[in-house]
Amino acid sequence: IGPNGSGKTNIMSAIKLLPTLCFNRVGRHYLADKPSTPLSEIKTWFELDGKKVVHTARLSLVTNEKNQDEIVDAQESWYLYDFTGKKGRASFPSWFLLEAYRENAVGMPSSARRTTNLFHYLRRQGIAQKDMNALGQIVEVMSCISYYSASQFTNPASCPISFEVESDNKRRTGISITGHKKLLYDMYQEHRKKSDSYKEFFDLVGPAGIGLVEGVDFTEIVTSSSNYSVLTGGNVKKSEKNNLLVVPKFQISGNQLSPSQLSEGTFKTLALVFYLITDQSPILMLEEPEVCVHHGLLNSIVELIRIYSKNKQIIISTHSDSVLDKLDLENVFRVRRDGDKGTVASSIRKNMKGIELRALKEYLATEGSLGEYWKHGDLENA
């Protein structure tokens, strides 16, 4: 929690850089670019089976035309005392460990000299074979962090009313992998598979749940196109290709609507609930889930966040006192802008003095809620 401009989005943007380290062999794309920001450091604590690992990444960044950070250069180090018994830091990139872990997890071919060299290098860093699997799990978590921004699903008018897939394998054709199109495609795939996740999703948003929609359907229309190629000798070969035109339809109050006709609140709620259920990422970040969502629906969404946080770590940013009312004090962090330090995030519970904490607990027990406490400004100085 924190006021506008305090840096809540910056914190999420920093966490969002971690998956990039797992796949980007840094420096290969942007060598000609000079960093547009000062050298940054991200330090992350991971805990696995009671053992802690501290990962530190020192990053040089450039900001692209979409105002997104891209990594020019990175130096990574790992403090692995709980695993190695050594207080020094091991230096190796995240993608390095992830590649070794994934190749080993599916069975390393005898000819995979590269993977063998990876393991030899890690052993020279003091990492025993038995610990590599645990560290691999940590990097696997880093590589699978999902992030949904506050504005990502707030303009259904920009949503397509149909999209094409290849008829043979139902893959996307000519469709972007982000935003509204991806939501429709992902929903279509789960609907087509009749997955347990989709059933759970519809049970929640349909008449048996919060009643957001009465039905969701995807009409498939076979389309064909002809391709011509000229062979040696001037002969022309004609080939036919069949695709499926998929038309999503939502039933609300007896009306059949295209996704672009849905209200912002309905569309945003459908997207949040769908990805809460179907996104299997171990860490999920949601920015301002209250945006465009009715107060009554918001209570249901926050309750869903609480339920699904038992299976994954969910990080949310919010301005909503209604959201705070549903949270435990130990899970709330105040974000503020300090003139010297910049953005500072601190645990409300740990940062309070004993007398302040007792006063807050008494207030919550006898007078009001955590949201009201925040609304009155009493958490600002915690």
N, C-alpha and C positions, 0 to 999 in steps of 0.2 A: 504494500500500500504506500501511497505517497502522492503529493500534488503533481499537477502537470509540469513537465520540465525537470523533474527530480532525477530522472534517469532509469525508470523501470524498464523501458524498452531497450535501453543500452545494455542492461544486465542480460536480458534475454538474447540480444544480438551477440553478446560475447559468448554465451553458452552455445549459440547456433554455429559459432566458428569451429567448435570441437569436431563435428562430423567431417568438416572440410579437411582437417588434418589427417583423417583416416583414409582419404582417397586421393588427395591432391599431393603429388610429389612436388612439393613447394618449390617455386622458382622456375618451373619449366614453361609457364605461360606468360609471365609478366616481367621477364628480365629487363625489358626496355623501359619499364615504368619505375619511376621513383616513388617511394612511399609518400603518401599524402597526409599521413597522420604520424604522430610521435610513436616511438617504439612502445608497444603494449605488452603487458604480461598477464596471462590468465593462469591462475593456480586453482586446481580442482582436486578435491578430496573424494576418493572412492572407498567404499567399505564393502568387503566381500567375506562372508563367513567369519566376521569378527576381526579380520585383518584390514589394515588401512594402507592405501597407496596414495601418494601425493604426486600429481602430474603438473609440471610447470611448462608453459609454452611462452616463449618470447617472440612476438610477432611484429613484422613490418607489413603495413596494410596500405592498399590504395582503395579509394572510393570510386565505384563505377558510375555510369550515367544513371543507374536506377537508385543511386544513393545507398548501395550495398557494399559492405566491406569485402575485399578480396585479399588473400594472403600472398604477399610477394616473397617473403622469406620467413622461416621459422626455425628456432632452436628449441628442442624439447628435451626435458630431463625427467627422471622418475626416481622418487624416494621410496625404496622398497624394503625398509628395515624389517618390517613384520614378515617378509618373505625370505630375505637373504641374510638378515642379521648384521648387515653392514650399513653404516651411517652415511656412506658416500652416495652420490647420485649416479644412476646409469643413464647414458645418453643414447637414445635411438628414437626415430620418428614413429608415430602411431601407425602409419600405413605399413611400416616394416613389420611390426608385431602382428597386425591384423592379417596381413598376407600369409605370414608363417602359420598363424593359428588356423585360418580357414583351410589352407592346403593340407595341414596335418589332420584337421577334424574330419575331412572326407577321405583320408588315406593318401599318403604321399607316394606318388609313383617312384619307382627305383631310379628313373632317369631325372628326377627333379633335383638337379644339382643346386639350383638357386635356393630352393627351400632348405636344403641341407646347410648351405652357407649361412642362411638366416639364423638357423638354430645354433650353428657354431658361433656366430657373432654374439648372440644373446648369452650363450654360456660363458663367453669371455667377459661379458658384463656382470658375471656373478649370478646369473639366473639359472637355477636348477631346472631340469626337465619337468619335475613334478609341479613346479610353480608356473610354467609357461601356459598351461591350460587356464589357470585362474586369471593370469594377466590378460590372456586372450579374451576371456569373458568380459573383462573390464573395457577393453578396446572395442569389443563388439557392441557394448552398451553405448560407448561414445559415438559409434558410427550410425546409431539408429535413433537419434534424438529428433523428435518432430516438433514443429512450431506452427501455430495458427495465429495470425495477427488479428487485431481488432477489426480491421476493414476488409478482411479477406472474403467474407461472404455477406457483405452488407449492400450489394447492389444487384439484385436479381435481374434487373432490366438488361444487364450486359450478358446474361446467361443465354447460351444457344438453345433453340427449341428442338434441335435434333443434332445427331452426329453420326458419322459412318464408322463401321468396323468391317474387317474382312470376314466374309461369311464362313470361311473354313475354320478359322481358329479364334474368332471373336476378338482379335487384337485391334487396338486403335489404329486408325489411319488418318493422318493429317489433323491430329488433335493435340493440343498442348498438354503438358503433363502437370500443369498447375491450375489453381483457381477453380472457377465454376465448372469448366468443362471436365476437369479431372474428378470433381465431386460426382457429376452425373455418370461418368464412365465407371467410377468405383462402385457407385450404387447399383448400376446396371449389372456389373459383374457379380456382385453378391446376390442380387435378385435372380440372375440366371442360374447361378449355382445352387440356389435355395439353401444357402448356408445357414448354420445355426446363428451366426452373428446377424444376418439380415433378419431372420425371424425375431430375434431379440430386439433389434432396432424397430421393426414395425409394431411389435407388441407394445413398445414404449410410446411411439408417436401416434399409433392408430387409435381406433375407438376403444380398445381395451385398456389403453394407457392414458396419456394426457389429451388425446383427442385432437391432435394438431391437424391430421389429415384422416380422411375416410378410406383412402386407398392410394396405392402407387402402382403404376403399370408402365411397361416399356414395350411399345409396339415395334415389331421388326418388319421392315419392308425390303424385299430383295430388289436390288438394283444391279444393272449390268453395264459394262463399258467395253468398248472394243479397242484393241491395240494393234497397230500394224507395224511390221518390220520388214525391211527389204533384204532379201537374201542374195547371195552371190549369183550372178547371172540375171539379176533384175527381177527375180520372182518375189512376190509379196505374200507374206504370211500374216494371217489374221488370227488373233487370239481373243477369247472372251474371258472377262473377269467379273465374277459376281461379288457384290458387297452387300452389307446390310445397312439400311438407313434406320437408325434407332430413334424413336420418338417418345420421350418421357412424358407421362401424364400424371397429374395429381388430382385426386378427387377431394373437394372441400365444399361442404354444404350443398351437396348434390350437383355441383358444377365441376366440369373437367377443365383443368387449367394447365397451361404450359409452365415450365419452371420460371420463365421470365415474368409471369403474371402473379407470382406469389409475392406476398408482402415481405418486407425486409426482415421483420421479426420471425415470420414463419420459415423463411429460407435459412436465416442464421441458426435458428433452433434445430432445424433438420440436419444442417451440416455439423453442428456441435455434437448432437446426440449420435449421429452416424459415426463420426470419427472417434468419439469417446469409446464406442463399442468395438469398432472394427480395426482401429489403429493398434497394432501390436507392439509399437515402440515401447521400450522400457522407461523412457523419459518423455513426457508430453508437456509442451508449454502452450498455454492459452492466454492470449492477451485480451483483457477486458471482456469476459464472457457476457457481461451485462449489456453490451452495446446492442441496441435495437430489440432487446428481448423484454417482453412484458414481465412485470413484477412477479406475477403468479407463476409463469413459466420459469423465471429465473430461479425460484426456490427449488423447482424440480431439477433443473440443470445442476445446481450446486450440490444437491443431494446425490445426483448421479456421479459427480466428480468425487464426492466422498467415497461412494461405493467402489468406483473403479480405481481409486488411489490405493486400494488394498493390493492390487496386482501390478501397479506401475507407479513411478513417482510423477506426480502432476504438479507443475509450477504455474500459478496464475498471477497476473497483475490485475489490480482492480481499483476503482474509485468508489465502489458500491458498499454502502453500509449494510445492505441486505445480504451481500456475499459474506461480509465479516461476521454477521450474526450466526452463520452456519459453521464457522471455523473455530478450532481450539486455539487458545492464546499462544501456545508454544509453536504453532505453525505460521504465525504472522510475523512478517519482517517489515520494518519501516524503512522507506527509501527517502533520503533527503539530499539536497544539493548543498555542499559545503564550499565556501568561497576558496579555500586553500586545497582541499582534498578532492573536490569534484563530487561525484556520486558516492554516497555512503549508505550501505544497507546494514541494518542491525536488528537482532532479535528483540522483539518487544519484551518478552519475558526475561531474557538474560540481561537486558540493558536497564531494567527497572531496579531501583533500590528496594530493599525489603519492605519499607513502610509504604512505598508507592504501590508495590504489588499487592500488599494486603488491602490497601484502599480500593484498588481496582476489583479484586475478588469480592470484596464486600459490596461494591456497587453492582457488580454483575449478579450477585445473589439476591439483592434486595431492591434495587432501583431500576436498572435498565439493561441494555444489551451492549455487546462490544461495538456494534455498528453505531449506536447512539453515542457511545463514548468517543468514537472516531469523529462522528458528525459534529460534535460539540468542540472538537479541536483538542481534546485532552490527551490524545495519543501523539500529537505533534511534537511534544517535548519529551516523550518517553525515551 
